[in-house]
Amino acid sequence: MSDNWYCEEVGLNIPELKRITEFFDLYCEDSTINFVNNYPDKKTVYIDFRSVIKFSLGLEQAIINKYSKIEPVLKSALMGAKMIMWSNKDITPKDIELQITNLPPHYKKGIREIRKKDIGKIVCVDGFIKSRSQTRPKILKAAFKCLRCGHINFVTQNSRKLEEPFIGCENETCGKKGPFDIVIEESELTDFQVMKLQEMPDSMIGTKPYDIALEFKGDLTGLIEAGEKVTVIGLVKSRLATTKEGKTCQLETFIDVMSAEKAESDYSECVITPEDKEAIIKLSQREDIRDLIIRSIAPSVYGYEEIKEGIALQLFTGVRKVLPDGTILRGNINVLLVGDPSTAKSQLLRKAVTLSTRGVFASGRNASAAGLTAAVVNDELGEGWTLEGLSLIHIS
């Protein structure tokens, strides 16, 4: 697709507006139909970035590097899509939430790699959710009633602090700078949630793990629990860091999330098809099933059959116990590997982690006792002091 339109707002050559509308009709038809059918309960339209790459290089670069400026253009083009034009619903661009999915691997970054050059750009990061806040309504555009004349003034909220009408009442016959009373019923609201994404323990360098704040809005809220591994696509933003003394010269970065995908599902979410069940039963009837399981654990490591058998038994867990008082204990098995350096202890451990859906590799160099279990910390999400679960908590 030729990028023959120089968009001054974006500063790049991109396809003409009607061509971008054709893109939505061609590549986002199912998502647009779902959006129209479920509006206003659902307001999300998904854009598969693999389709953007095939469609236009200019549009790809604009979305990655100038998303805040290209977003109004995308929404304007989407309003001309057939499914929205043919619907009898009163849809406006501000009602649409765009979500970018399937970013290629070369756009992926580590949390500790995010720098000033990434502010305003879309990135893909992964890790596990360290903590999360409750889902609460957030004001996007506040309605203020002038208590002198009764006129309603609307103010877009761009920061965490509530902003009142700066120049005073918009009513030409009034013009007073207050007092104002906020009217929640006429304000524009959205669901809002904040989470902390922390790098995985096995990717840490040094002793302190890096984390970054994630902001979820609208349909994305309430979908992810603490401790889950996720891959997040979002826009890197910044704001002035504040202390007890006030604002500072430093900026704190956060990610305005556009899409989030759970990296792994729990065993309870696994769907076993009839073909899978037949294959499992067939394997269970083999006389060499024990040796087959042992050989399947770290096959690149030669020998250590007894150690691999112990790891296999740990992964299957032990016998469930019911005590006389009715207490139920899961049959946990703990394995301790002791040996000389360079005898594949860490390799066996890493292989065992890959076989467990909630496995986490934690090195002794990177974690203290508190870093493995839990710590009482001041909640950075603004909900007071909280007990923060760490490596051992997230895998249990």
Contacts in CASP RR format, 6 or more apart in sequence:
PFRMAT RR
TARGET T0000
AUTHOR 0000-0000-0000
METHOD contacts of the structure
MODEL  1
MSDNWYCEEVGLNIPELKRITEFFDLYCEDSTINFVNNYPDKKTVYIDFR
SVIKFSLGLEQAIINKYSKIEPVLKSALMGAKMIMWSNKDITPKDIELQI
TNLPPHYKKGIREIRKKDIGKIVCVDGFIKSRSQTRPKILKAAFKCLRCG
HINFVTQNSRKLEEPFIGCENETCGKKGPFDIVIEESELTDFQVMKLQEM
PDSMIGTKPYDIALEFKGDLTGLIEAGEKVTVIGLVKSRLATTKEGKTCQ
LETFIDVMSAEKAESDYSECVITPEDKEAIIKLSQREDIRDLIIRSIAPS
VYGYEEIKEGIALQLFTGVRKVLPDGTILRGNINVLLVGDPSTAKSQLLR
KAVTLSTRGVFASGRNASAAGLTAAVVNDELGEGWTLEGLSLIHIS
1 15 0 8 1.000
1 19 0 8 1.000
1 23 0 8 1.000
1 55 0 8 1.000
1 56 0 8 1.000
1 59 0 8 1.000
2 15 0 8 1.000
3 12 0 8 1.000
3 13 0 8 1.000
3 14 0 8 1.000
3 15 0 8 1.000
3 56 0 8 1.000
3 57 0 8 1.000
3 58 0 8 1.000
3 59 0 8 1.000
4 13 0 8 1.000
4 15 0 8 1.000
4 16 0 8 1.000
5 13 0 8 1.000
5 14 0 8 1.000
5 15 0 8 1.000
5 16 0 8 1.000
5 17 0 8 1.000
6 12 0 8 1.000
6 13 0 8 1.000
7 13 0 8 1.000
7 14 0 8 1.000
7 62 0 8 1.000
7 70 0 8 1.000
7 73 0 8 1.000
9 69 0 8 1.000
9 70 0 8 1.000
9 72 0 8 1.000
9 73 0 8 1.000
10 62 0 8 1.000
10 66 0 8 1.000
10 69 0 8 1.000
10 70 0 8 1.000
10 73 0 8 1.000
11 66 0 8 1.000
11 69 0 8 1.000
12 58 0 8 1.000
12 61 0 8 1.000
12 62 0 8 1.000
12 66 0 8 1.000
13 58 0 8 1.000
14 20 0 8 1.000
14 56 0 8 1.000
14 58 0 8 1.000
14 59 0 8 1.000
14 62 0 8 1.000
14 70 0 8 1.000
14 73 0 8 1.000
15 23 0 8 1.000
15 55 0 8 1.000
15 56 0 8 1.000
15 58 0 8 1.000
15 59 0 8 1.000
17 73 0 8 1.000
17 76 0 8 1.000
17 77 0 8 1.000
18 77 0 8 1.000
19 56 0 8 1.000
20 59 0 8 1.000
20 73 0 8 1.000
20 74 0 8 1.000
20 77 0 8 1.000
21 77 0 8 1.000
21 78 0 8 1.000
21 80 0 8 1.000
21 81 0 8 1.000
23 51 0 8 1.000
23 52 0 8 1.000
23 55 0 8 1.000
23 56 0 8 1.000
23 59 0 8 1.000
23 77 0 8 1.000
24 32 0 8 1.000
24 45 0 8 1.000
24 77 0 8 1.000
24 78 0 8 1.000
24 80 0 8 1.000
24 81 0 8 1.000
25 32 0 8 1.000
25 81 0 8 1.000
25 82 0 8 1.000
25 83 0 8 1.000
27 47 0 8 1.000
27 48 0 8 1.000
27 51 0 8 1.000
27 55 0 8 1.000
28 45 0 8 1.000
28 46 0 8 1.000
28 47 0 8 1.000
28 48 0 8 1.000
28 51 0 8 1.000
28 81 0 8 1.000
29 83 0 8 1.000
31 44 0 8 1.000
31 45 0 8 1.000
31 46 0 8 1.000
31 47 0 8 1.000
32 45 0 8 1.000
32 78 0 8 1.000
32 81 0 8 1.000
32 83 0 8 1.000
32 84 0 8 1.000
33 83 0 8 1.000
34 42 0 8 1.000
35 42 0 8 1.000
35 43 0 8 1.000
35 44 0 8 1.000
35 45 0 8 1.000
35 83 0 8 1.000
35 96 0 8 1.000
36 83 0 8 1.000
36 84 0 8 1.000
36 87 0 8 1.000
36 89 0 8 1.000
36 91 0 8 1.000
39 89 0 8 1.000
39 91 0 8 1.000
39 95 0 8 1.000
40 89 0 8 1.000
40 95 0 8 1.000
42 219 0 8 1.000
43 95 0 8 1.000
43 96 0 8 1.000
43 97 0 8 1.000
43 218 0 8 1.000
43 219 0 8 1.000
44 97 0 8 1.000
44 98 0 8 1.000
44 99 0 8 1.000
44 219 0 8 1.000
45 78 0 8 1.000
45 96 0 8 1.000
45 97 0 8 1.000
45 98 0 8 1.000
45 99 0 8 1.000
46 99 0 8 1.000
46 101 0 8 1.000
46 259 0 8 1.000
47 63 0 8 1.000
47 74 0 8 1.000
47 98 0 8 1.000
47 99 0 8 1.000
47 100 0 8 1.000
47 101 0 8 1.000
48 101 0 8 1.000
48 102 0 8 1.000
49 60 0 8 1.000
49 63 0 8 1.000
49 100 0 8 1.000
49 101 0 8 1.000
49 102 0 8 1.000
49 103 0 8 1.000
49 104 0 8 1.000
50 102 0 8 1.000
50 104 0 8 1.000
52 59 0 8 1.000
52 60 0 8 1.000
52 63 0 8 1.000
53 60 0 8 1.000
53 104 0 8 1.000
59 70 0 8 1.000
62 69 0 8 1.000
62 70 0 8 1.000
63 70 0 8 1.000
63 74 0 8 1.000
63 100 0 8 1.000
63 122 0 8 1.000
64 107 0 8 1.000
64 121 0 8 1.000
64 122 0 8 1.000
65 120 0 8 1.000
65 121 0 8 1.000
67 120 0 8 1.000
67 121 0 8 1.000
67 122 0 8 1.000
67 235 0 8 1.000
68 120 0 8 1.000
68 235 0 8 1.000
71 98 0 8 1.000
72 93 0 8 1.000
74 98 0 8 1.000
75 93 0 8 1.000
75 96 0 8 1.000
75 98 0 8 1.000
76 93 0 8 1.000
78 84 0 8 1.000
78 93 0 8 1.000
78 96 0 8 1.000
78 98 0 8 1.000
79 85 0 8 1.000
79 91 0 8 1.000
79 93 0 8 1.000
84 91 0 8 1.000
97 217 0 8 1.000
97 218 0 8 1.000
97 219 0 8 1.000
98 258 0 8 1.000
99 220 0 8 1.000
99 258 0 8 1.000
99 259 0 8 1.000
100 122 0 8 1.000
100 233 0 8 1.000
100 234 0 8 1.000
100 258 0 8 1.000
100 259 0 8 1.000
101 233 0 8 1.000
101 259 0 8 1.000
101 261 0 8 1.000
103 122 0 8 1.000
103 124 0 8 1.000
103 233 0 8 1.000
107 122 0 8 1.000
107 123 0 8 1.000
107 124 0 8 1.000
108 123 0 8 1.000
108 124 0 8 1.000
108 125 0 8 1.000
108 126 0 8 1.000
109 118 0 8 1.000
109 123 0 8 1.000
109 124 0 8 1.000
109 125 0 8 1.000
110 125 0 8 1.000
110 126 0 8 1.000
110 199 0 8 1.000
110 203 0 8 1.000
111 125 0 8 1.000
111 127 0 8 1.000
111 197 0 8 1.000
111 198 0 8 1.000
111 199 0 8 1.000
111 210 0 8 1.000
111 211 0 8 1.000
111 212 0 8 1.000
112 199 0 8 1.000
112 205 0 8 1.000
112 210 0 8 1.000
114 123 0 8 1.000
114 125 0 8 1.000
114 212 0 8 1.000
114 236 0 8 1.000
114 253 0 8 1.000
116 251 0 8 1.000
118 236 0 8 1.000
118 253 0 8 1.000
119 236 0 8 1.000
119 237 0 8 1.000
119 238 0 8 1.000
119 251 0 8 1.000
119 253 0 8 1.000
120 235 0 8 1.000
120 236 0 8 1.000
120 237 0 8 1.000
121 235 0 8 1.000
121 236 0 8 1.000
122 233 0 8 1.000
122 234 0 8 1.000
122 235 0 8 1.000
122 236 0 8 1.000
122 258 0 8 1.000
123 233 0 8 1.000
123 234 0 8 1.000
123 236 0 8 1.000
123 255 0 8 1.000
124 231 0 8 1.000
124 232 0 8 1.000
124 233 0 8 1.000
124 234 0 8 1.000
125 197 0 8 1.000
125 212 0 8 1.000
125 231 0 8 1.000
125 232 0 8 1.000
125 255 0 8 1.000
126 200 0 8 1.000
126 229 0 8 1.000
126 230 0 8 1.000
126 231 0 8 1.000
126 232 0 8 1.000
126 263 0 8 1.000
127 197 0 8 1.000
127 198 0 8 1.000
127 199 0 8 1.000
127 200 0 8 1.000
127 229 0 8 1.000
127 230 0 8 1.000
127 231 0 8 1.000
127 263 0 8 1.000
128 197 0 8 1.000
128 198 0 8 1.000
128 200 0 8 1.000
128 227 0 8 1.000
128 228 0 8 1.000
128 229 0 8 1.000
128 230 0 8 1.000
128 360 0 8 1.000
128 394 0 8 1.000
129 195 0 8 1.000
129 196 0 8 1.000
129 197 0 8 1.000
129 198 0 8 1.000
129 224 0 8 1.000
129 225 0 8 1.000
129 226 0 8 1.000
129 227 0 8 1.000
129 228 0 8 1.000
129 230 0 8 1.000
130 195 0 8 1.000
130 196 0 8 1.000
130 197 0 8 1.000
130 198 0 8 1.000
130 211 0 8 1.000
130 226 0 8 1.000
130 227 0 8 1.000
130 388 0 8 1.000
131 195 0 8 1.000
131 196 0 8 1.000
131 226 0 8 1.000
131 379 0 8 1.000
131 380 0 8 1.000
131 381 0 8 1.000
131 386 0 8 1.000
131 388 0 8 1.000
132 193 0 8 1.000
132 194 0 8 1.000
132 195 0 8 1.000
132 196 0 8 1.000
132 224 0 8 1.000
132 225 0 8 1.000
132 226 0 8 1.000
132 381 0 8 1.000
133 193 0 8 1.000
133 194 0 8 1.000
133 195 0 8 1.000
133 381 0 8 1.000
133 382 0 8 1.000
133 383 0 8 1.000
134 193 0 8 1.000
134 383 0 8 1.000
135 191 0 8 1.000
135 192 0 8 1.000
135 193 0 8 1.000
135 221 0 8 1.000
135 222 0 8 1.000
136 191 0 8 1.000
136 192 0 8 1.000
136 193 0 8 1.000
137 189 0 8 1.000
137 190 0 8 1.000
137 191 0 8 1.000
137 192 0 8 1.000
138 189 0 8 1.000
138 190 0 8 1.000
138 191 0 8 1.000
138 192 0 8 1.000
138 217 0 8 1.000
139 157 0 8 1.000
139 162 0 8 1.000
139 184 0 8 1.000
139 187 0 8 1.000
139 188 0 8 1.000
139 189 0 8 1.000
140 156 0 8 1.000
140 157 0 8 1.000
140 187 0 8 1.000
140 188 0 8 1.000
140 189 0 8 1.000
140 190 0 8 1.000
141 154 0 8 1.000
141 155 0 8 1.000
141 156 0 8 1.000
141 157 0 8 1.000
141 187 0 8 1.000
141 188 0 8 1.000
142 154 0 8 1.000
142 155 0 8 1.000
142 157 0 8 1.000
142 162 0 8 1.000
142 163 0 8 1.000
142 182 0 8 1.000
142 187 0 8 1.000
143 152 0 8 1.000
143 153 0 8 1.000
143 154 0 8 1.000
143 182 0 8 1.000
143 183 0 8 1.000
143 184 0 8 1.000
143 185 0 8 1.000
143 186 0 8 1.000
143 187 0 8 1.000
144 152 0 8 1.000
144 153 0 8 1.000
144 154 0 8 1.000
144 155 0 8 1.000
144 164 0 8 1.000
144 165 0 8 1.000
144 180 0 8 1.000
144 181 0 8 1.000
144 182 0 8 1.000
144 183 0 8 1.000
145 151 0 8 1.000
145 152 0 8 1.000
145 153 0 8 1.000
145 180 0 8 1.000
145 181 0 8 1.000
145 182 0 8 1.000
145 183 0 8 1.000
146 152 0 8 1.000
146 153 0 8 1.000
146 169 0 8 1.000
146 171 0 8 1.000
146 174 0 8 1.000
146 176 0 8 1.000
146 178 0 8 1.000
146 180 0 8 1.000
147 178 0 8 1.000
147 179 0 8 1.000
147 180 0 8 1.000
147 181 0 8 1.000
148 169 0 8 1.000
148 174 0 8 1.000
148 176 0 8 1.000
148 178 0 8 1.000
148 179 0 8 1.000
149 169 0 8 1.000
149 171 0 8 1.000
149 173 0 8 1.000
149 174 0 8 1.000
149 176 0 8 1.000
150 171 0 8 1.000
151 169 0 8 1.000
151 170 0 8 1.000
151 171 0 8 1.000
151 174 0 8 1.000
152 183 0 8 1.000
152 186 0 8 1.000
153 165 0 8 1.000
153 168 0 8 1.000
153 169 0 8 1.000
153 170 0 8 1.000
153 180 0 8 1.000
155 163 0 8 1.000
155 164 0 8 1.000
155 165 0 8 1.000
155 166 0 8 1.000
157 163 0 8 1.000
159 239 0 8 1.000
160 239 0 8 1.000
162 182 0 8 1.000
164 178 0 8 1.000
164 180 0 8 1.000
165 177 0 8 1.000
165 178 0 8 1.000
165 180 0 8 1.000
167 177 0 8 1.000
168 175 0 8 1.000
168 176 0 8 1.000
168 177 0 8 1.000
168 178 0 8 1.000
169 175 0 8 1.000
169 176 0 8 1.000
169 177 0 8 1.000
169 178 0 8 1.000
169 180 0 8 1.000
190 217 0 8 1.000
190 218 0 8 1.000
191 217 0 8 1.000
191 218 0 8 1.000
191 221 0 8 1.000
192 215 0 8 1.000
192 216 0 8 1.000
192 217 0 8 1.000
192 218 0 8 1.000
192 221 0 8 1.000
193 215 0 8 1.000
193 216 0 8 1.000
193 217 0 8 1.000
193 220 0 8 1.000
193 221 0 8 1.000
193 222 0 8 1.000
194 213 0 8 1.000
194 214 0 8 1.000
194 215 0 8 1.000
194 216 0 8 1.000
194 381 0 8 1.000
195 213 0 8 1.000
195 214 0 8 1.000
195 216 0 8 1.000
195 224 0 8 1.000
195 226 0 8 1.000
195 381 0 8 1.000
196 211 0 8 1.000
196 212 0 8 1.000
196 213 0 8 1.000
196 214 0 8 1.000
196 380 0 8 1.000
196 381 0 8 1.000
197 211 0 8 1.000
197 212 0 8 1.000
197 213 0 8 1.000
197 214 0 8 1.000
197 230 0 8 1.000
197 232 0 8 1.000
197 255 0 8 1.000
198 209 0 8 1.000
198 210 0 8 1.000
198 211 0 8 1.000
199 209 0 8 1.000
199 210 0 8 1.000
199 211 0 8 1.000
200 229 0 8 1.000
200 360 0 8 1.000
200 361 0 8 1.000
201 209 0 8 1.000
201 360 0 8 1.000
201 361 0 8 1.000
201 362 0 8 1.000
201 363 0 8 1.000
201 366 0 8 1.000
201 367 0 8 1.000
201 391 0 8 1.000
202 350 0 8 1.000
202 353 0 8 1.000
202 360 0 8 1.000
202 361 0 8 1.000
202 362 0 8 1.000
202 363 0 8 1.000
204 210 0 8 1.000
204 363 0 8 1.000
204 366 0 8 1.000
206 365 0 8 1.000
206 366 0 8 1.000
207 365 0 8 1.000
207 366 0 8 1.000
207 367 0 8 1.000
207 368 0 8 1.000
209 366 0 8 1.000
212 253 0 8 1.000
212 254 0 8 1.000
212 255 0 8 1.000
213 252 0 8 1.000
213 254 0 8 1.000
213 255 0 8 1.000
213 380 0 8 1.000
213 381 0 8 1.000
214 232 0 8 1.000
214 254 0 8 1.000
214 255 0 8 1.000
214 257 0 8 1.000
214 260 0 8 1.000
215 254 0 8 1.000
215 255 0 8 1.000
215 256 0 8 1.000
215 257 0 8 1.000
216 222 0 8 1.000
216 257 0 8 1.000
216 260 0 8 1.000
217 256 0 8 1.000
217 257 0 8 1.000
220 257 0 8 1.000
220 259 0 8 1.000
220 260 0 8 1.000
223 260 0 8 1.000
224 230 0 8 1.000
224 260 0 8 1.000
224 262 0 8 1.000
226 389 0 8 1.000
227 394 0 8 1.000
228 262 0 8 1.000
228 263 0 8 1.000
229 262 0 8 1.000
229 263 0 8 1.000
229 264 0 8 1.000
230 260 0 8 1.000
230 261 0 8 1.000
230 262 0 8 1.000
230 263 0 8 1.000
231 260 0 8 1.000
231 261 0 8 1.000
231 263 0 8 1.000
232 255 0 8 1.000
232 257 0 8 1.000
232 259 0 8 1.000
232 260 0 8 1.000
233 257 0 8 1.000
233 258 0 8 1.000
233 259 0 8 1.000
233 260 0 8 1.000
234 255 0 8 1.000
234 256 0 8 1.000
234 257 0 8 1.000
234 258 0 8 1.000
234 259 0 8 1.000
235 255 0 8 1.000
235 256 0 8 1.000
235 258 0 8 1.000
236 253 0 8 1.000
236 254 0 8 1.000
236 255 0 8 1.000
236 256 0 8 1.000
237 253 0 8 1.000
237 254 0 8 1.000
237 255 0 8 1.000
237 256 0 8 1.000
238 251 0 8 1.000
238 252 0 8 1.000
238 253 0 8 1.000
238 254 0 8 1.000
239 251 0 8 1.000
239 252 0 8 1.000
239 254 0 8 1.000
240 247 0 8 1.000
240 248 0 8 1.000
240 250 0 8 1.000
240 251 0 8 1.000
240 252 0 8 1.000
241 247 0 8 1.000
241 248 0 8 1.000
241 250 0 8 1.000
241 251 0 8 1.000
241 252 0 8 1.000
242 248 0 8 1.000
264 357 0 8 1.000
264 358 0 8 1.000
265 357 0 8 1.000
266 357 0 8 1.000
266 358 0 8 1.000
267 357 0 8 1.000
272 280 0 8 1.000
283 289 0 8 1.000
283 292 0 8 1.000
286 292 0 8 1.000
290 309 0 8 1.000
293 312 0 8 1.000
294 305 0 8 1.000
294 308 0 8 1.000
294 309 0 8 1.000
294 312 0 8 1.000
295 308 0 8 1.000
297 308 0 8 1.000
297 311 0 8 1.000
297 312 0 8 1.000
297 348 0 8 1.000
297 351 0 8 1.000
297 352 0 8 1.000
297 355 0 8 1.000
298 304 0 8 1.000
298 308 0 8 1.000
298 344 0 8 1.000
298 347 0 8 1.000
298 348 0 8 1.000
298 351 0 8 1.000
298 352 0 8 1.000
300 347 0 8 1.000
301 344 0 8 1.000
301 347 0 8 1.000
301 348 0 8 1.000
301 351 0 8 1.000
304 344 0 8 1.000
304 348 0 8 1.000
307 337 0 8 1.000
307 348 0 8 1.000
308 348 0 8 1.000
310 333 0 8 1.000
310 335 0 8 1.000
311 335 0 8 1.000
311 348 0 8 1.000
311 352 0 8 1.000
313 333 0 8 1.000
314 333 0 8 1.000
314 334 0 8 1.000
314 335 0 8 1.000
314 352 0 8 1.000
315 352 0 8 1.000
315 355 0 8 1.000
315 356 0 8 1.000
317 330 0 8 1.000
317 331 0 8 1.000
317 332 0 8 1.000
317 333 0 8 1.000
318 330 0 8 1.000
318 331 0 8 1.000
318 332 0 8 1.000
318 333 0 8 1.000
319 331 0 8 1.000
320 328 0 8 1.000
320 329 0 8 1.000
320 330 0 8 1.000
320 331 0 8 1.000
321 328 0 8 1.000
321 329 0 8 1.000
321 331 0 8 1.000
322 328 0 8 1.000
322 329 0 8 1.000
323 329 0 8 1.000
337 345 0 8 1.000
337 348 0 8 1.000
337 349 0 8 1.000
339 345 0 8 1.000
349 361 0 8 1.000
350 361 0 8 1.000
353 359 0 8 1.000
353 360 0 8 1.000
353 361 0 8 1.000
356 395 0 8 1.000
358 394 0 8 1.000
358 395 0 8 1.000
359 395 0 8 1.000
360 391 0 8 1.000
360 394 0 8 1.000
360 395 0 8 1.000
362 372 0 8 1.000
362 391 0 8 1.000
362 392 0 8 1.000
367 390 0 8 1.000
367 391 0 8 1.000
370 390 0 8 1.000
371 390 0 8 1.000
371 391 0 8 1.000
372 390 0 8 1.000
372 391 0 8 1.000
372 392 0 8 1.000
373 389 0 8 1.000
373 390 0 8 1.000
373 392 0 8 1.000
373 393 0 8 1.000
374 387 0 8 1.000
374 388 0 8 1.000
374 389 0 8 1.000
374 390 0 8 1.000
374 393 0 8 1.000
375 387 0 8 1.000
375 388 0 8 1.000
375 389 0 8 1.000
375 390 0 8 1.000
376 385 0 8 1.000
376 386 0 8 1.000
376 387 0 8 1.000
376 388 0 8 1.000
377 385 0 8 1.000
377 386 0 8 1.000
377 388 0 8 1.000
378 384 0 8 1.000
378 385 0 8 1.000
379 385 0 8 1.000
379 386 0 8 1.000
END
